[in-house]
Amino acid sequence: MNSKSLIISAPARRDLAQIGDYTQRTWGAALKRKYLNILKTAFKALRNSPAMGVARDDIAPGLHVLTVEKHMIYHRVNDEGALVIVRVLHHAMEPTHHLPQTKT
């Protein structure tokens, strides 16, 4: 299988750090590791099948979203063919308030 290279944007890295911090404070270090590993597994799956999830061209051209547990992974393939994780937002967050309206 030909998997794409992976780029995690700076905002997505901050999202993951916040998710980890919140999960550790609320449920402990073991669940933090487990939850972040679930998200990491989803990133690997997206590298092999970047069209997984729902197209969100209404927000930005080429943007897709995949629901994983309580979070939404917003991703797209960039002009060089790499998978870009744009944001990882809690499902209750309004994506248009946190996502760029154009390709980044």
Backbone as CSV, one residue per row, in Angstrom:
resi,resn,N_x,N_y,N_z,CA_x,CA_y,CA_z,C_x,C_y,C_z
1,MET,0.854,-1.183,0.000,0.000,0.000,0.000,0.894,1.240,0.000
2,ASN,0.529,2.201,-0.803,1.327,3.416,-0.946,0.781,4.496,-0.008
3,SER,1.381,4.636,1.170,0.868,5.626,2.109,1.520,6.977,1.864
4,LYS,0.782,8.005,2.179,1.234,9.372,1.997,2.099,9.799,3.181
5,SER,2.964,10.775,2.918,3.695,11.346,4.043,2.701,12.148,4.888
6,LEU,3.037,12.336,6.141,2.115,12.961,7.096,2.685,14.275,7.593
7,ILE,1.852,15.306,7.553,2.194,16.612,8.116,1.113,16.943,9.142
8,ILE,1.536,17.209,10.360,0.586,17.653,11.390,0.822,19.143,11.571
9,SER,-0.183,19.931,11.242,-0.041,21.391,11.305,0.217,21.844,12.739
10,ALA,0.763,23.044,12.870,1.008,23.602,14.212,-0.284,23.694,15.026
11,PRO,-1.402,24.179,14.447,-2.640,24.195,15.235,-3.079,22.787,15.666
12,ALA,-2.905,21.790,14.801,-3.284,20.426,15.165,-2.382,19.887,16.277
13,ARG,-1.098,20.252,16.245,-0.188,19.836,17.319,-0.631,20.442,18.654
14,ARG,-1.054,21.701,18.613,-1.577,22.335,19.839,-2.855,21.643,20.296
15,ASP,-3.718,21.288,19.329,-4.942,20.557,19.675,-4.605,19.262,20.405
16,LEU,-3.653,18.502,19.866,-3.287,17.226,20.472,-2.698,17.415,21.873
17,ALA,-1.901,18.452,22.048,-1.340,18.735,23.377,-2.463,19.062,24.362
18,GLN,-3.429,19.864,23.927,-4.554,20.224,24.801,-5.426,19.010,25.110
19,ILE,-5.649,18.164,24.106,-6.425,16.938,24.314,-5.709,16.060,25.342
20,GLY,-4.398,15.925,25.183,-3.622,15.121,26.121,-3.651,15.684,27.528
21,ASP,-3.470,16.991,27.644,-3.495,17.632,28.968,-4.847,17.442,29.648
22,TYR,-5.916,17.692,28.898,-7.269,17.561,29.467,-7.542,16.119,29.882
23,THR,-7.194,15.186,29.011,-7.454,13.779,29.299,-6.678,13.324,30.527
24,GLN,-5.419,13.753,30.638,-4.629,13.357,31.810,-5.204,13.958,33.086
25,ARG,-5.569,15.244,33.050,-6.144,15.883,34.245,-7.448,15.216,34.663
26,THR,-8.253,14.824,33.686,-9.594,14.317,33.964,-9.611,12.824,34.248
27,TRP,-8.840,12.035,33.498,-8.921,10.580,33.590,-7.597,9.885,33.856
28,GLY,-6.484,10.629,33.900,-5.200,10.016,34.232,-4.319,9.738,33.033
29,ALA,-3.055,9.440,33.340,-2.025,9.272,32.311,-2.286,8.069,31.417
30,ALA,-2.794,6.978,31.986,-3.017,5.773,31.176,-4.069,6.031,30.094
31,LEU,-5.143,6.687,30.452,-6.172,6.987,29.447,-5.697,8.047,28.461
32,LYS,-4.847,8.955,28.912,-4.263,9.922,27.982,-3.499,9.181,26.892
33,ARG,-2.621,8.265,27.292,-1.845,7.494,26.312,-2.764,6.704,25.384
34,LYS,-3.775,6.068,25.952,-4.699,5.259,25.157,-5.434,6.128,24.126
35,TYR,-5.934,7.276,24.561,-6.705,8.127,23.655,-5.827,8.715,22.549
36,LEU,-4.643,9.193,22.909,-3.738,9.731,21.887,-3.300,8.639,20.916
37,ASN,-3.155,7.401,21.383,-2.826,6.303,20.483,-3.974,5.996,19.525
38,ILE,-5.211,6.141,19.993,-6.369,5.968,19.109,-6.314,7.005,17.989
39,LEU,-6.018,8.251,18.331,-5.914,9.297,17.317,-4.746,9.017,16.370
40,LYS,-3.607,8.567,16.909,-2.440,8.261,16.081,-2.753,7.120,15.100
41,THR,-3.500,6.133,15.552,-3.913,5.034,14.680,-4.792,5.553,13.550
42,ALA,-5.660,6.504,13.860,-6.505,7.110,12.822,-5.650,7.861,11.808
43,PHE,-4.609,8.554,12.269,-3.714,9.257,11.340,-3.076,8.259,10.371
44,LYS,-2.643,7.102,10.900,-2.034,6.083,10.040,-3.028,5.580,9.002
45,ALA,-4.261,5.353,9.418,-5.285,4.895,8.479,-5.530,5.945,7.399
46,LEU,-5.535,7.213,7.788,-5.744,8.289,6.817,-4.593,8.379,5.820
47,ARG,-3.385,8.060,6.246,-2.238,8.084,5.321,-2.458,7.102,4.174
48,ASN,-3.126,5.987,4.457,-3.386,4.977,3.438,-4.670,5.253,2.662
49,SER,-5.616,5.937,3.279,-6.915,6.222,2.655,-7.333,7.650,2.987
50,PRO,-6.688,8.650,2.376,-6.929,10.040,2.766,-8.340,10.555,2.473
51,ALA,-9.112,9.827,1.683,-10.477,10.272,1.403,-11.466,9.768,2.455
52,MET,-10.972,9.072,3.481,-11.867,8.601,4.549,-12.550,9.802,5.200
53,GLY,-13.752,9.566,5.639,-14.486,10.624,6.303,-15.424,11.314,5.336
54,VAL,-15.825,12.499,5.712,-16.809,13.268,4.959,-16.134,14.485,4.337
55,ALA,-16.399,14.719,3.059,-15.865,15.915,2.393,-16.495,17.154,3.010
56,ARG,-15.667,18.160,3.262,-16.148,19.442,3.808,-15.682,20.587,2.922
57,ASP,-15.946,20.455,1.616,-15.597,21.516,0.676,-16.331,22.809,0.990
58,ASP,-17.402,22.717,1.789,-18.130,23.920,2.202,-17.277,24.803,3.111
59,ILE,-16.294,24.212,3.774,-15.389,24.973,4.641,-14.147,25.389,3.861
60,ALA,-13.532,24.432,3.174,-12.332,24.701,2.373,-12.212,23.607,1.315
61,PRO,-11.775,23.963,0.123,-11.651,22.966,-0.946,-10.718,21.818,-0.541
62,GLY,-11.189,20.589,-0.758,-10.371,19.417,-0.482,-10.334,18.972,0.967
63,LEU,-11.037,19.663,1.851,-11.016,19.323,3.275,-11.949,18.147,3.546
64,HIS,-11.497,17.216,4.381,-12.301,16.087,4.833,-12.287,16.073,6.358
65,VAL,-13.282,15.397,6.935,-13.306,15.230,8.384,-13.622,13.777,8.707
66,LEU,-12.882,13.239,9.657,-13.089,11.881,10.142,-13.390,11.957,11.632
67,THR,-14.492,11.343,12.043,-14.858,11.313,13.452,-14.156,10.143,14.121
68,VAL,-13.450,10.441,15.215,-12.762,9.427,16.007,-13.089,9.700,17.465
69,GLU,-13.836,8.790,18.066,-14.271,8.964,19.454,-15.010,10.304,19.589
70,LYS,-14.501,11.199,20.433,-15.153,12.498,20.669,-14.555,13.621,19.833
71,HIS,-13.655,13.281,18.910,-12.966,14.318,18.149,-13.154,14.161,16.649
72,MET,-12.975,15.268,15.978,-13.089,15.330,14.529,-11.706,15.674,13.983
73,ILE,-11.181,14.805,13.118,-9.882,15.042,12.505,-10.124,15.683,11.144
74,TYR,-9.753,16.952,11.028,-9.887,17.680,9.757,-8.574,17.520,8.999
75,HIS,-8.675,17.047,7.760,-7.476,16.721,6.994,-7.698,16.971,5.509
76,ARG,-6.583,17.046,4.798,-6.620,17.198,3.344,-5.283,16.723,2.789
77,VAL,-5.248,16.551,1.479,-3.996,16.228,0.799,-3.502,17.527,0.177
78,ASN,-2.240,17.878,0.440,-1.708,19.137,-0.091,-1.239,18.966,-1.536
79,ASP,-0.757,20.041,-2.127,-0.344,20.028,-3.535,0.819,19.078,-3.803
80,GLU,1.597,18.746,-2.773,2.715,17.820,-2.931,2.293,16.370,-2.699
81,GLY,1.023,16.146,-2.390,0.516,14.796,-2.177,0.639,14.280,-0.757
82,ALA,1.023,15.128,0.189,1.137,14.719,1.595,-0.214,14.885,2.291
83,LEU,-0.472,14.036,3.270,-1.658,14.171,4.104,-1.374,15.221,5.172
84,VAL,-2.223,16.226,5.255,-2.073,17.280,6.255,-3.206,17.156,7.269
85,ILE,-2.843,16.970,8.532,-3.830,17.033,9.611,-3.951,18.521,9.939
86,VAL,-5.095,19.102,9.615,-5.289,20.542,9.755,-5.644,20.897,11.197
87,ARG,-6.617,20.185,11.765,-7.031,20.408,13.154,-7.592,19.106,13.712
88,VAL,-7.609,18.995,15.025,-8.274,17.903,15.734,-9.168,18.583,16.766
89,LEU,-10.459,18.664,16.447,-11.392,19.438,17.261,-12.403,18.527,17.957
90,HIS,-12.792,18.915,19.157,-13.852,18.197,19.860,-15.129,18.316,19.043
91,HIS,-15.938,17.267,19.055,-17.136,17.254,18.208,-18.111,18.381,18.528
92,ALA,-18.043,18.945,19.717,-18.963,20.027,20.082,-18.500,21.402,19.574
93,MET,-17.279,21.474,19.053,-16.741,22.756,18.579,-17.254,23.054,17.168
94,GLU,-17.567,24.290,16.912,-18.011,24.719,15.586,-16.786,24.855,14.683
95,PRO,-16.675,23.999,13.654,-15.445,23.994,12.862,-15.146,25.301,12.144
96,THR,-16.162,26.025,11.704,-15.892,27.250,10.959,-15.217,28.319,11.813
97,HIS,-15.300,28.183,13.142,-14.629,29.130,14.036,-13.150,28.785,14.232
98,HIS,-12.754,27.578,13.827,-11.404,27.097,14.127,-10.608,26.674,12.901
99,LEU,-11.218,26.717,11.737,-10.546,26.263,10.519,-10.382,27.397,9.543
100,PRO,-9.272,27.397,8.817,-9.101,28.409,7.762,-10.119,28.170,6.657
101,GLN,-10.556,29.218,6.034,-11.571,29.114,4.993,-10.986,28.739,3.629
102,THR,-9.680,28.706,3.536,-9.029,28.339,2.284,-7.940,27.322,2.582
103,LYS,-7.365,26.760,1.543,-6.276,25.815,1.723,-5.106,26.489,2.434
104,THR,-4.477,25.733,3.340,-3.285,26.251,4.024,-2.127,25.322,3.796
